[in-house]
Amino acid sequence: MNDAMESIKTYFKGVKAEWGRISWPERRQIVAETISVIVIVFVFTIAIYCMDLIFKGLLSLVNKI
């Protein structure tokens, strides 16, 4: 049991040491990338909606035949 506790303590000491080595991006970069993701999601949403309308129209033509 004591060995397990020491292993856990060693693990978290290693995590704390690695945490300090992380190079975090700047706030400006995070904002720019977040806006990019939102724009891309919006564009793809509109594209999929348009394709849905086109296929719905084509299928309604097929049903009339």
Residue frames as a rotation matrix with the C-alpha (Angstrom) as fourth column:
MET 1
0.567 0.824 0.000 0.00
0.824 -0.567 0.000 0.00
0.000 0.000 -1.000 0.00
ASN 2
0.474 -0.475 -0.741 2.82
0.167 -0.778 0.606 2.35
-0.864 -0.411 -0.289 0.89
ASP 3
-0.603 -0.712 0.360 4.55
0.448 0.072 0.891 1.65
-0.661 0.699 0.275 -2.44
ALA 4
-0.068 0.683 0.727 1.38
0.984 -0.075 0.163 2.61
0.167 0.726 -0.667 -4.29
MET 5
0.817 0.372 -0.441 1.17
0.486 -0.855 0.179 5.93
-0.311 -0.360 -0.880 -2.46
GLU 6
0.006 -0.904 -0.428 4.82
0.084 -0.426 0.901 6.69
-0.996 -0.041 0.073 -3.25
SER 7
-0.595 -0.172 0.785 4.23
0.746 0.246 0.619 5.86
-0.299 0.954 -0.019 -6.91
ILE 8
0.424 0.840 0.339 1.27
0.892 -0.452 0.005 8.24
0.158 0.300 -0.941 -7.00
LYS 9
0.698 -0.228 -0.679 3.29
0.205 -0.845 0.494 11.00
-0.686 -0.484 -0.543 -5.34
THR 10
-0.408 -0.909 0.085 6.14
0.273 -0.032 0.961 10.49
-0.871 0.415 0.261 -7.79
TYR 11
-0.274 0.400 0.875 3.73
0.962 0.122 0.245 10.61
-0.009 0.908 -0.418 -10.70
PHE 12
0.752 0.658 0.036 2.21
0.657 -0.753 0.036 13.92
0.051 -0.003 -0.999 -9.62
LYS 13
0.330 -0.734 -0.594 5.65
0.101 -0.598 0.795 15.42
-0.939 -0.322 -0.123 -8.97
GLY 14
-0.623 -0.545 0.561 6.51
0.562 0.187 0.806 14.53
-0.544 0.818 0.190 -12.56
VAL 15
0.158 0.780 0.606 3.28
0.969 -0.239 0.055 16.07
0.188 0.578 -0.794 -13.81
LYS 16
0.815 0.133 -0.564 4.03
0.353 -0.885 0.302 19.28
-0.459 -0.446 -0.768 -11.90
ALA 17
-0.157 -0.960 -0.232 7.54
0.149 -0.256 0.955 19.43
-0.976 0.115 0.183 -13.38
GLU 18
-0.608 -0.027 0.793 6.26
0.774 0.204 0.600 18.90
-0.178 0.979 -0.104 -16.94
TRP 19
0.470 0.883 -0.008 3.48
0.872 -0.466 -0.154 21.46
-0.139 0.066 -0.988 -16.45
GLY 20
0.464 -0.370 -0.805 6.09
0.080 -0.887 0.454 24.19
-0.882 -0.275 -0.382 -16.14
ARG 21
-0.606 -0.782 0.147 7.66
0.158 0.062 0.985 23.22
-0.780 0.620 0.086 -19.48
ILE 22
0.074 0.720 0.690 4.50
0.935 0.191 -0.299 23.70
-0.347 0.667 -0.659 -21.51
SER 23
-0.930 -0.302 -0.211 4.65
0.202 -0.897 0.393 26.60
-0.308 0.323 0.895 -23.95
TRP 24
-0.041 0.998 -0.038 1.18
0.680 0.000 -0.733 28.09
-0.732 -0.056 -0.679 -23.97
PRO 25
-0.299 -0.013 0.954 -0.02
0.875 -0.403 0.269 30.03
0.381 0.915 0.132 -27.04
GLU 26
-0.989 -0.061 -0.132 -0.64
0.104 -0.929 -0.354 33.75
-0.101 -0.364 0.926 -26.78
ARG 27
-0.312 0.937 -0.156 -4.14
0.245 -0.079 -0.966 35.06
-0.918 -0.340 -0.204 -26.18
ARG 28
-0.091 0.233 -0.968 -4.19
-0.779 -0.622 -0.076 36.68
-0.620 0.748 0.238 -29.63
GLN 29
-0.805 -0.273 -0.527 -3.47
-0.554 0.664 0.502 33.34
0.212 0.696 -0.686 -31.31
ILE 30
-0.837 0.541 0.085 -6.18
0.408 0.720 -0.562 31.57
-0.365 -0.435 -0.823 -29.31
VAL 31
-0.075 0.839 -0.539 -8.77
-0.113 -0.544 -0.831 34.21
-0.991 -0.001 0.136 -30.27
ALA 32
-0.258 -0.086 -0.962 -7.78
-0.927 -0.259 0.272 34.06
-0.272 0.962 -0.013 -33.95
GLU 33
-0.944 -0.134 -0.303 -7.97
-0.227 0.927 0.297 30.26
0.241 0.349 -0.906 -34.06
THR 34
-0.625 0.781 0.005 -11.28
0.397 0.323 -0.859 30.21
-0.672 -0.535 -0.512 -32.21
ILE 35
0.038 0.622 -0.782 -12.79
-0.520 -0.656 -0.547 32.68
-0.853 0.427 0.299 -34.68
SER 36
-0.573 -0.321 -0.754 -11.41
-0.818 0.279 0.502 30.57
0.050 0.905 -0.422 -37.56
VAL 37
-0.973 0.226 0.038 -13.08
0.217 0.962 -0.167 27.45
-0.074 -0.154 -0.985 -36.18
ILE 38
-0.275 0.928 -0.252 -16.41
0.203 -0.200 -0.959 29.24
-0.940 -0.315 -0.133 -35.74
VAL 39
-0.047 0.207 -0.977 -16.28
-0.831 -0.551 -0.076 30.60
-0.554 0.808 0.198 -39.30
ILE 40
-0.816 -0.311 -0.488 -15.39
-0.543 0.702 0.461 27.18
0.199 0.641 -0.741 -40.75
VAL 41
-0.805 0.582 0.113 -18.22
0.423 0.697 -0.579 25.49
-0.416 -0.418 -0.808 -38.82
PHE 42
-0.045 0.811 -0.583 -20.66
-0.171 -0.581 -0.796 28.16
-0.984 0.064 0.165 -40.04
VAL 43
-0.282 -0.132 -0.950 -19.54
-0.935 -0.185 0.303 27.75
-0.216 0.974 -0.071 -43.68
PHE 44
-0.966 -0.099 -0.239 -19.84
-0.158 0.957 0.243 23.96
0.204 0.272 -0.940 -43.54
THR 45
-0.566 0.824 -0.005 -23.25
0.337 0.226 -0.914 24.24
-0.752 -0.519 -0.406 -41.88
ILE 46
0.081 0.570 -0.818 -24.50
-0.596 -0.630 -0.498 26.48
-0.799 0.528 0.288 -44.69
ALA 47
-0.555 -0.362 -0.749 -22.97
-0.828 0.330 0.454 24.14
0.083 0.872 -0.483 -47.32
ILE 48
-0.976 0.217 0.037 -24.64
0.206 0.960 -0.189 21.07
-0.077 -0.176 -0.981 -45.82
TYR 49
-0.250 0.931 -0.267 -27.95
0.107 -0.247 -0.963 22.92
-0.962 -0.269 -0.038 -45.56
CYS 50
-0.040 0.191 -0.981 -27.75
-0.882 -0.468 -0.056 23.90
-0.470 0.863 0.187 -49.25
MET 51
-0.840 -0.294 -0.457 -26.92
-0.483 0.789 0.380 20.32
0.249 0.540 -0.804 -50.25
ASP 52
-0.774 0.620 0.133 -29.88
0.339 0.582 -0.739 19.13
-0.535 -0.527 -0.660 -48.19
LEU 53
0.020 0.802 -0.597 -32.18
-0.346 -0.554 -0.757 21.52
-0.938 0.222 0.266 -50.04
ILE 54
-0.308 -0.213 -0.927 -30.81
-0.950 0.009 0.313 20.39
-0.058 0.977 -0.205 -53.42
PHE 55
-0.976 -0.096 -0.196 -31.23
-0.114 0.990 0.080 16.69
0.187 0.101 -0.977 -52.63
LYS 56
-0.522 0.853 -0.003 -34.68
0.222 0.133 -0.966 17.28
-0.824 -0.505 -0.258 -51.17
GLY 57
0.066 0.515 -0.854 -35.69
-0.719 -0.569 -0.399 19.03
-0.692 0.640 0.333 -54.41
LEU 58
-0.562 -0.349 -0.750 -34.23
-0.793 0.484 0.370 16.25
0.234 0.803 -0.549 -56.57
LEU 59
-0.976 0.213 0.055 -35.98
0.178 0.910 -0.374 13.57
-0.129 -0.355 -0.926 -54.53
SER 60
-0.205 0.951 -0.230 -39.31
-0.090 -0.252 -0.964 15.39
-0.975 -0.177 0.137 -54.82
LEU 61
-0.062 0.119 -0.991 -38.84
-0.973 -0.231 0.033 15.35
-0.225 0.966 0.130 -58.61
VAL 62
-0.867 -0.309 -0.391 -38.14
-0.393 0.906 0.157 11.62
0.306 0.290 -0.907 -58.53
ASN 63
-0.768 0.624 0.139 -41.27
0.220 0.463 -0.859 11.00
-0.601 -0.629 -0.493 -56.45
LYS 64
-0.029 0.791 -0.611 -43.43
-0.572 -0.514 -0.639 12.81
-0.819 0.331 0.468 -59.03
ILE 65
-0.472 -0.229 -0.851 -42.32
-0.872 0.259 0.414 10.48
0.126 0.938 -0.322 -61.83
